[in-house]
Amino acid sequence: MLLELVSLHHEAPDLEVRINDAPVTIGRSGDAAVRLDSPEVSRRHCEVYPLNSALVIRDLKSTNGTYVNGVRVTETLLLPGDKLTLGATRYLVRYERRSTEVCTQTVRERRAKSR
């Protein structure tokens, strides 16, 4: 699955991330699969992994947090159209879901957290 993070800040680049079966780490470290060169981003900031036809994002105890649609999250569904904030940069999330199947329990948990 190809995850596109479209920067909503003109100075930050867009990102393309190939998500297979294993989690993909995003952070400032040279060991991160996706490296963000920003002092507001932790060395191991968050990770993204597939769940059914969608993606899940998990914060890795980052200093400044991971935000989806303005809400700080520890782990949540990441859907196309969401706004993802890592450090000082906001991204528009884009990817093509393989099907409309989504874990119903996960969707309910996400909606409850956003209230």
N, CA, C and O atoms as CSV, one atom per row, in Angstrom:
chain,resi,resn,atom,element,x,y,z
A,1,MET,N,N,0.852,-1.165,0.000
A,1,MET,CA,C,0.000,0.000,0.000
A,1,MET,C,C,0.902,1.233,0.000
A,1,MET,O,O,1.899,1.269,0.722
A,2,LEU,N,N,0.566,2.229,-0.791
A,2,LEU,CA,C,1.359,3.446,-0.873
A,2,LEU,C,C,0.653,4.557,-0.105
A,2,LEU,O,O,-0.455,4.961,-0.459
A,3,LEU,N,N,1.298,5.045,0.942
A,3,LEU,CA,C,0.794,6.150,1.745
A,3,LEU,C,C,1.453,7.433,1.238
A,3,LEU,O,O,2.678,7.520,1.151
A,4,GLU,N,N,0.635,8.414,0.907
A,4,GLU,CA,C,1.149,9.719,0.511
A,4,GLU,C,C,0.820,10.716,1.618
A,4,GLU,O,O,-0.327,10.832,2.049
A,5,LEU,N,N,1.848,11.430,2.068
A,5,LEU,CA,C,1.659,12.493,3.045
A,5,LEU,C,C,1.958,13.801,2.310
A,5,LEU,O,O,3.111,14.116,2.016
A,6,VAL,N,N,0.903,14.547,2.024
A,6,VAL,CA,C,1.019,15.784,1.267
A,6,VAL,C,C,1.188,16.925,2.267
A,6,VAL,O,O,0.299,17.196,3.073
A,7,SER,N,N,2.335,17.584,2.203
A,7,SER,CA,C,2.644,18.654,3.145
A,7,SER,C,C,1.684,19.824,2.971
A,7,SER,O,O,1.413,20.258,1.851
A,8,LEU,N,N,1.180,20.322,4.080
A,8,LEU,CA,C,0.325,21.499,4.059
A,8,LEU,C,C,1.142,22.760,4.367
A,8,LEU,O,O,0.574,23.833,4.569
A,9,HIS,N,N,2.474,22.629,4.401
A,9,HIS,CA,C,3.413,23.741,4.582
A,9,HIS,C,C,4.324,23.754,3.366
A,9,HIS,O,O,4.900,22.724,3.014
A,10,HIS,N,N,4.461,24.887,2.729
A,10,HIS,CA,C,5.226,24.946,1.474
A,10,HIS,C,C,6.701,24.594,1.648
A,10,HIS,O,O,7.337,24.162,0.687
A,11,GLU,N,N,7.264,24.766,2.845
A,11,GLU,CA,C,8.688,24.482,3.017
A,11,GLU,C,C,8.991,23.006,3.301
A,11,GLU,O,O,10.143,22.587,3.191
A,12,ALA,N,N,8.000,22.230,3.656
A,12,ALA,CA,C,8.203,20.801,3.946
A,12,ALA,C,C,7.868,19.970,2.708
A,12,ALA,O,O,6.901,20.266,2.007
A,13,PRO,N,N,8.665,18.931,2.437
A,13,PRO,CA,C,8.398,18.106,1.249
A,13,PRO,C,C,7.241,17.131,1.473
A,13,PRO,O,O,6.937,16.752,2.604
A,14,ASP,N,N,6.611,16.738,0.376
A,14,ASP,CA,C,5.635,15.651,0.423
A,14,ASP,C,C,6.399,14.353,0.632
A,14,ASP,O,O,7.577,14.257,0.288
A,15,LEU,N,N,5.728,13.354,1.194
A,15,LEU,CA,C,6.368,12.065,1.452
A,15,LEU,C,C,5.554,10.947,0.823
A,15,LEU,O,O,4.324,10.996,0.809
A,16,GLU,N,N,6.245,9.941,0.303
A,16,GLU,CA,C,5.603,8.712,-0.159
A,16,GLU,C,C,6.197,7.570,0.638
A,16,GLU,O,O,7.417,7.418,0.708
A,17,VAL,N,N,5.333,6.767,1.237
A,17,VAL,CA,C,5.778,5.690,2.118
A,17,VAL,C,C,5.141,4.390,1.670
A,17,VAL,O,O,3.916,4.294,1.601
A,18,ARG,N,N,5.953,3.386,1.364
A,18,ARG,CA,C,5.444,2.067,1.003
A,18,ARG,C,C,5.197,1.302,2.305
A,18,ARG,O,O,6.122,1.084,3.087
A,19,ILE,N,N,3.936,0.894,2.534
A,19,ILE,CA,C,3.549,0.154,3.734
A,19,ILE,C,C,3.272,-1.282,3.316
A,19,ILE,O,O,2.341,-1.540,2.554
A,20,ASN,N,N,4.071,-2.213,3.808
A,20,ASN,CA,C,3.833,-3.632,3.545
A,20,ASN,C,C,3.259,-4.265,4.804
A,20,ASN,O,O,2.334,-3.707,5.395
A,21,ASP,N,N,3.771,-5.397,5.227
A,21,ASP,CA,C,3.223,-6.073,6.401
A,21,ASP,C,C,3.800,-5.563,7.716
A,21,ASP,O,O,3.126,-5.621,8.744
A,22,ALA,N,N,5.025,-5.069,7.702
A,22,ALA,CA,C,5.682,-4.635,8.928
A,22,ALA,C,C,5.429,-3.152,9.176
A,22,ALA,O,O,5.223,-2.392,8.230
A,23,PRO,N,N,5.443,-2.737,10.439
A,23,PRO,CA,C,5.304,-1.301,10.740
A,23,PRO,C,C,6.452,-0.492,10.139
A,23,PRO,O,O,7.587,-0.964,10.078
A,24,VAL,N,N,6.150,0.724,9.699
A,24,VAL,CA,C,7.137,1.639,9.153
A,24,VAL,C,C,7.336,2.763,10.172
A,24,VAL,O,O,6.378,3.431,10.561
A,25,THR,N,N,8.572,2.964,10.598
A,25,THR,CA,C,8.887,3.973,11.602
A,25,THR,C,C,9.166,5.319,10.938
A,25,THR,O,O,9.870,5.402,9.932
A,26,ILE,N,N,8.599,6.365,11.525
A,26,ILE,CA,C,8.820,7.738,11.083
A,26,ILE,C,C,9.509,8.484,12.217
A,26,ILE,O,O,9.062,8.424,13.362
A,27,GLY,N,N,10.592,9.186,11.904
A,27,GLY,CA,C,11.280,9.942,12.940
A,27,GLY,C,C,12.506,10.667,12.422
A,27,GLY,O,O,12.769,10.697,11.220
A,28,ARG,N,N,13.250,11.251,13.348
A,28,ARG,CA,C,14.432,12.039,13.026
A,28,ARG,C,C,15.682,11.176,12.892
A,28,ARG,O,O,16.661,11.604,12.280
A,29,SER,N,N,15.665,9.977,13.450
A,29,SER,CA,C,16.817,9.080,13.443
A,29,SER,C,C,17.159,8.608,12.035
A,29,SER,O,O,16.286,8.453,11.182
A,30,GLY,N,N,18.444,8.384,11.817
A,30,GLY,CA,C,18.881,7.824,10.544
A,30,GLY,C,C,18.383,6.403,10.349
A,30,GLY,O,O,18.357,5.904,9.224
A,31,ASP,N,N,17.983,5.739,11.443
A,31,ASP,CA,C,17.457,4.374,11.380
A,31,ASP,C,C,15.971,4.324,11.011
A,31,ASP,O,O,15.451,3.255,10.690
A,32,ALA,N,N,15.291,5.463,11.055
A,32,ALA,CA,C,13.862,5.495,10.741
A,32,ALA,C,C,13.668,5.225,9.249
A,32,ALA,O,O,14.447,5.701,8.424
A,33,ALA,N,N,12.636,4.466,8.905
A,33,ALA,CA,C,12.332,4.185,7.492
A,33,ALA,C,C,11.987,5.468,6.754
A,33,ALA,O,O,12.336,5.632,5.585
A,34,VAL,N,N,11.295,6.387,7.442
A,34,VAL,CA,C,10.973,7.699,6.889
A,34,VAL,C,C,11.608,8.732,7.811
A,34,VAL,O,O,11.219,8.870,8.971
A,35,ARG,N,N,12.582,9.448,7.284
A,35,ARG,CA,C,13.336,10.400,8.105
A,35,ARG,C,C,12.801,11.812,7.898
A,35,ARG,O,O,12.693,12.296,6.771
A,36,LEU,N,N,12.465,12.471,9.032
A,36,LEU,CA,C,12.017,13.866,9.016
A,36,LEU,C,C,13.072,14.691,9.740
A,36,LEU,O,O,13.335,14.471,10.922
A,37,ASP,N,N,13.660,15.617,9.048
A,37,ASP,CA,C,14.724,16.436,9.617
A,37,ASP,C,C,14.112,17.670,10.266
A,37,ASP,O,O,14.105,18.759,9.691
A,38,SER,N,N,13.599,17.476,11.478
A,38,SER,CA,C,12.952,18.566,12.203
A,38,SER,C,C,13.224,18.379,13.693
A,38,SER,O,O,13.068,17.272,14.209
A,39,PRO,N,N,13.630,19.442,14.395
A,39,PRO,CA,C,13.910,19.305,15.827
A,39,PRO,C,C,12.670,18.986,16.659
A,39,PRO,O,O,12.794,18.506,17.785
A,40,GLU,N,N,11.478,19.243,16.123
A,40,GLU,CA,C,10.241,18.946,16.863
A,40,GLU,C,C,9.821,17.480,16.747
A,40,GLU,O,O,8.905,17.035,17.439
A,41,VAL,N,N,10.493,16.737,15.876
A,41,VAL,CA,C,10.172,15.322,15.667
A,41,VAL,C,C,11.154,14.480,16.464
A,41,VAL,O,O,12.362,14.706,16.401
A,42,SER,N,N,10.643,13.512,17.211
A,42,SER,CA,C,11.498,12.618,18.000
A,42,SER,C,C,12.266,11.670,17.091
A,42,SER,O,O,11.895,11.467,15.935
A,43,ARG,N,N,13.343,11.091,17.624
A,43,ARG,CA,C,14.147,10.155,16.818
A,43,ARG,C,C,13.288,9.011,16.301
A,43,ARG,O,O,13.374,8.658,15.125
A,44,ARG,N,N,12.471,8.433,17.153
A,44,ARG,CA,C,11.480,7.414,16.764
A,44,ARG,C,C,10.127,7.995,17.159
A,44,ARG,O,O,9.644,7.755,18.266
A,45,HIS,N,N,9.526,8.744,16.271
A,45,HIS,CA,C,8.331,9.519,16.595
A,45,HIS,C,C,7.056,8.662,16.586
A,45,HIS,O,O,6.301,8.649,17.558
A,46,CYS,N,N,6.829,7.952,15.484
A,46,CYS,CA,C,5.616,7.143,15.349
A,46,CYS,C,C,5.861,6.030,14.346
A,46,CYS,O,O,6.900,5.986,13.686
A,47,GLU,N,N,4.890,5.132,14.242
A,47,GLU,CA,C,4.961,4.084,13.233
A,47,GLU,C,C,3.596,3.910,12.609
A,47,GLU,O,O,2.570,4.193,13.228
A,48,VAL,N,N,3.596,3.437,11.370
A,48,VAL,CA,C,2.363,3.201,10.613
A,48,VAL,C,C,2.362,1.752,10.172
A,48,VAL,O,O,3.379,1.237,9.709
A,49,TYR,N,N,1.210,1.089,10.316
A,49,TYR,CA,C,1.099,-0.296,9.871
A,49,TYR,C,C,-0.310,-0.561,9.331
A,49,TYR,O,O,-1.254,0.143,9.690
A,50,PRO,N,N,-0.451,-1.569,8.475
A,50,PRO,CA,C,-1.762,-1.867,7.886
A,50,PRO,C,C,-2.650,-2.652,8.848
A,50,PRO,O,O,-2.173,-3.451,9.653
A,51,LEU,N,N,-3.950,-2.404,8.741
A,51,LEU,CA,C,-4.961,-3.168,9.468
A,51,LEU,C,C,-6.139,-3.332,8.519
A,51,LEU,O,O,-6.829,-2.366,8.192
A,52,ASN,N,N,-6.357,-4.557,8.086
A,52,ASN,CA,C,-7.379,-4.829,7.076
A,52,ASN,C,C,-7.116,-3.943,5.862
A,52,ASN,O,O,-6.050,-4.049,5.255
A,53,SER,N,N,-8.038,-3.088,5.497
A,53,SER,CA,C,-7.863,-2.250,4.310
A,53,SER,C,C,-7.425,-0.832,4.666
A,53,SER,O,O,-7.336,0.025,3.787
A,54,ALA,N,N,-7.155,-0.580,5.927
A,54,ALA,CA,C,-6.800,0.767,6.368
A,54,ALA,C,C,-5.398,0.771,6.969
A,54,ALA,O,O,-4.709,-0.250,6.979
A,55,LEU,N,N,-4.987,1.933,7.470
A,55,LEU,CA,C,-3.706,2.075,8.140
A,55,LEU,C,C,-3.923,2.550,9.569
A,55,LEU,O,O,-4.887,3.255,9.865
A,56,VAL,N,N,-3.017,2.154,10.441
A,56,VAL,CA,C,-3.040,2.574,11.837
A,56,VAL,C,C,-1.754,3.325,12.108
A,56,VAL,O,O,-0.690,2.943,11.621
A,57,ILE,N,N,-1.848,4.399,12.888
A,57,ILE,CA,C,-0.661,5.133,13.311
A,57,ILE,C,C,-0.533,5.008,14.822
A,57,ILE,O,O,-1.516,5.134,15.552
A,58,ARG,N,N,0.684,4.761,15.281
A,58,ARG,CA,C,0.957,4.592,16.719
A,58,ARG,C,C,2.092,5.535,17.111
A,58,ARG,O,O,3.175,5.495,16.526
A,59,ASP,N,N,1.834,6.382,18.106
A,59,ASP,CA,C,2.875,7.259,18.636
A,59,ASP,C,C,3.855,6.401,19.439
A,59,ASP,O,O,3.444,5.491,20.158
A,60,LEU,N,N,5.134,6.690,19.315
A,60,LEU,CA,C,6.163,5.914,20.012
A,60,LEU,C,C,6.735,6.708,21.191
A,60,LEU,O,O,7.949,6.810,21.368
A,61,LYS,N,N,5.815,7.266,21.991
A,61,LYS,CA,C,6.177,8.072,23.167
A,61,LYS,C,C,7.015,9.280,22.775
A,61,LYS,O,O,7.988,9.627,23.445
A,62,SER,N,N,6.616,9.914,21.676
A,62,SER,CA,C,7.332,11.096,21.188
A,62,SER,C,C,7.151,12.262,22.159
A,62,SER,O,O,6.159,12.335,22.883
A,63,THR,N,N,8.109,13.154,22.160
A,63,THR,CA,C,8.062,14.312,23.048
A,63,THR,C,C,6.913,15.248,22.710
A,63,THR,O,O,6.179,15.676,23.601
A,64,ASN,N,N,6.752,15.567,21.436
A,64,ASN,CA,C,5.740,16.547,21.026
A,64,ASN,C,C,4.436,15.938,20.533
A,64,ASN,O,O,3.521,16.668,20.154
A,65,GLY,N,N,4.338,14.622,20.531
A,65,GLY,CA,C,3.082,13.961,20.200
A,65,GLY,C,C,2.808,13.800,18.719
A,65,GLY,O,O,3.429,14.436,17.867
A,66,THR,N,N,1.857,12.927,18.447
A,66,THR,CA,C,1.345,12.657,17.108
A,66,THR,C,C,-0.120,13.063,17.132
A,66,THR,O,O,-0.870,12.650,18.016
A,67,TYR,N,N,-0.526,13.870,16.161
A,67,TYR,CA,C,-1.887,14.395,16.127
A,67,TYR,C,C,-2.576,13.993,14.834
A,67,TYR,O,O,-2.001,14.106,13.751
A,68,VAL,N,N,-3.818,13.520,14.954
A,68,VAL,CA,C,-4.660,13.216,13.800
A,68,VAL,C,C,-5.902,14.094,13.916
A,68,VAL,O,O,-6.651,14.007,14.889
A,69,ASN,N,N,-6.104,14.927,12.925
A,69,ASN,CA,C,-7.232,15.865,12.912
A,69,ASN,C,C,-7.266,16.742,14.166
A,69,ASN,O,O,-8.334,17.046,14.697
A,70,GLY,N,N,-6.082,17.140,14.626
A,70,GLY,CA,C,-5.974,18.039,15.768
A,70,GLY,C,C,-6.045,17.385,17.133
A,70,GLY,O,O,-5.957,18.076,18.148
A,71,VAL,N,N,-6.202,16.063,17.184
A,71,VAL,CA,C,-6.320,15.346,18.448
A,71,VAL,C,C,-5.052,14.525,18.682
A,71,VAL,O,O,-4.634,13.759,17.814
A,72,ARG,N,N,-4.440,14.690,19.865
A,72,ARG,CA,C,-3.245,13.906,20.180
A,72,ARG,C,C,-3.663,12.444,20.357
A,72,ARG,O,O,-4.629,12.141,21.057
A,73,VAL,N,N,-2.917,11.547,19.710
A,73,VAL,CA,C,-3.282,10.132,19.733
A,73,VAL,C,C,-2.107,9.289,20.204
A,73,VAL,O,O,-0.946,9.668,20.052
A,74,THR,N,N,-2.435,8.134,20.780
A,74,THR,CA,C,-1.408,7.136,21.063
A,74,THR,C,C,-1.442,6.078,19.973
A,74,THR,O,O,-0.396,5.578,19.557
A,75,GLU,N,N,-2.641,5.734,19.506
A,75,GLU,CA,C,-2.822,4.793,18.404
A,75,GLU,C,C,-4.229,4.970,17.861
A,75,GLU,O,O,-5.200,4.984,18.617
A,76,THR,N,N,-4.332,5.106,16.541
A,76,THR,CA,C,-5.641,5.305,15.940
A,76,THR,C,C,-5.606,4.942,14.464
A,76,THR,O,O,-4.542,4.819,13.858
A,77,LEU,N,N,-6.777,4.776,13.913
A,77,LEU,CA,C,-6.929,4.559,12.482
A,77,LEU,C,C,-6.518,5.828,11.748
A,77,LEU,O,O,-6.860,6.930,12.178
A,78,LEU,N,N,-5.801,5.687,10.663
A,78,LEU,CA,C,-5.374,6.806,9.824
A,78,LEU,C,C,-6.062,6.617,8.476
A,78,LEU,O,O,-5.732,5.701,7.723
A,79,LEU,N,N,-7.010,7.484,8.184
A,79,LEU,CA,C,-7.832,7.323,6.984
A,79,LEU,C,C,-7.510,8.389,5.939
A,79,LEU,O,O,-7.045,9.475,6.285
A,80,PRO,N,N,-7.757,8.084,4.654
A,80,PRO,CA,C,-7.564,9.092,3.613
A,80,PRO,C,C,-8.360,10.351,3.946
A,80,PRO,O,O,-9.525,10.279,4.338
A,81,GLY,N,N,-7.714,11.508,3.783
A,81,GLY,CA,C,-8.362,12.776,4.090
A,81,GLY,C,C,-8.041,13.304,5.473
A,81,GLY,O,O,-8.288,14.477,5.753
A,82,ASP,N,N,-7.494,12.465,6.351
A,82,ASP,CA,C,-7.103,12.914,7.681
A,82,ASP,C,C,-5.967,13.916,7.579
A,82,ASP,O,O,-5.217,13.925,6.603
A,83,LYS,N,N,-5.846,14.762,8.598
A,83,LYS,CA,C,-4.726,15.699,8.723
A,83,LYS,C,C,-3.821,15.154,9.829
A,83,LYS,O,O,-4.254,14.996,10.971
A,84,LEU,N,N,-2.580,14.871,9.489
A,84,LEU,CA,C,-1.594,14.305,10.407
A,84,LEU,C,C,-0.569,15.374,10.748
A,84,LEU,O,O,0.009,15.989,9.852
A,85,THR,N,N,-0.337,15.601,12.040
A,85,THR,CA,C,0.659,16.570,12.480
A,85,THR,C,C,1.789,15.849,13.191
A,85,THR,O,O,1.576,15.133,14.169
A,86,LEU,N,N,3.005,16.053,12.674
A,86,LEU,CA,C,4.226,15.506,13.264
A,86,LEU,C,C,5.163,16.680,13.474
A,86,LEU,O,O,5.604,17.306,12.510
A,87,GLY,N,N,5.469,16.981,14.726
A,87,GLY,CA,C,6.272,18.162,15.001
A,87,GLY,C,C,5.485,19.393,14.608
A,87,GLY,O,O,4.339,19.559,15.025
A,88,ALA,N,N,6.099,20.271,13.798
A,88,ALA,CA,C,5.441,21.511,13.382
A,88,ALA,C,C,4.810,21.392,11.992
A,88,ALA,O,O,4.284,22.373,11.468
A,89,THR,N,N,4.860,20.198,11.392
A,89,THR,CA,C,4.380,20.042,10.015
A,89,THR,C,C,3.084,19.239,9.971
A,89,THR,O,O,2.950,18.199,10.616
A,90,ARG,N,N,2.132,19.755,9.187
A,90,ARG,CA,C,0.861,19.059,8.969
A,90,ARG,C,C,0.859,18.453,7.577
A,90,ARG,O,O,1.360,19.037,6.617
A,91,TYR,N,N,0.283,17.267,7.500
A,91,TYR,CA,C,0.182,16.545,6.233
A,91,TYR,C,C,-1.260,16.132,5.988
A,91,TYR,O,O,-2.006,15.841,6.923
A,92,LEU,N,N,-1.637,16.112,4.729
A,92,LEU,CA,C,-2.899,15.523,4.297
A,92,LEU,C,C,-2.596,14.075,3.948
A,92,LEU,O,O,-1.666,13.799,3.190
A,93,VAL,N,N,-3.373,13.153,4.497
A,93,VAL,CA,C,-3.158,11.716,4.298
A,93,VAL,C,C,-3.898,11.263,3.042
A,93,VAL,O,O,-5.083,11.543,2.864
A,94,ARG,N,N,-3.168,10.552,2.172
A,94,ARG,CA,C,-3.776,9.966,0.977
A,94,ARG,C,C,-3.294,8.532,0.806
A,94,ARG,O,O,-2.099,8.260,0.922
A,95,TYR,N,N,-4.194,7.636,0.537
A,95,TYR,CA,C,-3.871,6.288,0.100
A,95,TYR,C,C,-5.142,5.640,-0.399
A,95,TYR,O,O,-6.248,6.061,-0.059
A,96,GLU,N,N,-4.972,4.615,-1.207
A,96,GLU,CA,C,-6.120,3.909,-1.762
A,96,GLU,C,C,-6.367,2.674,-0.915
A,96,GLU,O,O,-5.512,1.795,-0.800
A,97,ARG,N,N,-7.536,2.624,-0.332
A,97,ARG,CA,C,-7.893,1.465,0.476
A,97,ARG,C,C,-8.195,0.295,-0.442
A,97,ARG,O,O,-8.812,0.465,-1.494
A,98,ARG,N,N,-7.764,-0.883,-0.046
A,98,ARG,CA,C,-7.939,-2.078,-0.884
A,98,ARG,C,C,-9.390,-2.516,-0.971
A,98,ARG,O,O,-9.808,-3.105,-1.968
A,99,SER,N,N,-10.154,-2.233,0.066
A,99,SER,CA,C,-11.581,-2.562,0.067
A,99,SER,C,C,-12.257,-1.638,1.067
A,99,SER,O,O,-11.597,-0.807,1.690
A,100,THR,N,N,-13.552,-1.776,1.223
A,100,THR,CA,C,-14.268,-0.948,2.194
A,100,THR,C,C,-14.313,-1.595,3.566
A,100,THR,O,O,-14.886,-1.032,4.499
A,101,GLU,N,N,-13.721,-2.760,3.696
A,101,GLU,CA,C,-13.726,-3.473,4.972
A,101,GLU,C,C,-12.815,-2.752,5.972
A,101,GLU,O,O,-11.646,-2.497,5.682
A,102,VAL,N,N,-13.346,-2.433,7.124
A,102,VAL,CA,C,-12.566,-1.834,8.208
A,102,VAL,C,C,-13.001,-2.489,9.501
A,102,VAL,O,O,-14.167,-2.849,9.663
A,103,CYS,N,N,-12.088,-2.638,10.396
A,103,CYS,CA,C,-12.404,-3.219,11.699
A,103,CYS,C,C,-13.385,-2.293,12.421
A,103,CYS,O,O,-13.015,-1.181,12.797
A,104,THR,N,N,-14.618,-2.732,12.616
A,104,THR,CA,C,-15.665,-1.914,13.218
A,104,THR,C,C,-15.285,-1.441,14.609
A,104,THR,O,O,-15.546,-0.289,14.957
A,105,GLN,N,N,-14.680,-2.296,15.406
A,105,GLN,CA,C,-14.290,-1.923,16.760
A,105,GLN,C,C,-13.295,-0.759,16.728
A,105,GLN,O,O,-13.411,0.170,17.528
A,106,THR,N,N,-12.332,-0.796,15.828
A,106,THR,CA,C,-11.333,0.258,15.732
A,106,THR,C,C,-11.975,1.581,15.349
A,106,THR,O,O,-11.591,2.624,15.878
A,107,VAL,N,N,-12.942,1.561,14.442
A,107,VAL,CA,C,-13.635,2.783,14.036
A,107,VAL,C,C,-14.400,3.360,15.214
A,107,VAL,O,O,-14.365,4.571,15.432
A,108,ARG,N,N,-15.087,2.527,15.974
A,108,ARG,CA,C,-15.829,2.995,17.151
A,108,ARG,C,C,-14.871,3.626,18.159
A,108,ARG,O,O,-15.178,4.680,18.716
A,109,GLU,N,N,-13.727,3.007,18.404
A,109,GLU,CA,C,-12.748,3.558,19.351
A,109,GLU,C,C,-12.253,4.913,18.877
A,109,GLU,O,O,-12.093,5.828,19.685
A,110,ARG,N,N,-12.010,5.057,17.592
A,110,ARG,CA,C,-11.540,6.332,17.049
A,110,ARG,C,C,-12.580,7.420,17.229
A,110,ARG,O,O,-12.251,8.531,17.645
A,111,ARG,N,N,-13.821,7.116,16.925
A,111,ARG,CA,C,-14.867,8.108,17.075
A,111,ARG,C,C,-15.028,8.531,18.537
A,111,ARG,O,O,-15.244,9.710,18.820
A,112,ALA,N,N,-14.924,7.586,19.456
A,112,ALA,CA,C,-15.047,7.896,20.876
A,112,ALA,C,C,-13.918,8.804,21.340
A,112,ALA,O,O,-14.144,9.708,22.145
A,113,LYS,N,N,-12.704,8.575,20.842
A,113,LYS,CA,C,-11.551,9.396,21.239
A,113,LYS,C,C,-11.645,10.811,20.704
A,113,LYS,O,O,-11.146,11.744,21.333
A,114,SER,N,N,-12.277,10.986,19.549
A,114,SER,CA,C,-12.310,12.305,18.924
A,114,SER,C,C,-13.396,13.193,19.531
A,114,SER,O,O,-13.461,14.377,19.201
A,115,ARG,N,N,-14.229,12.671,20.385
A,115,ARG,CA,C,-15.305,13.476,20.988
A,115,ARG,C,C,-14.812,14.243,22.172
A,115,ARG,O,O,-15.581,14.971,22.800
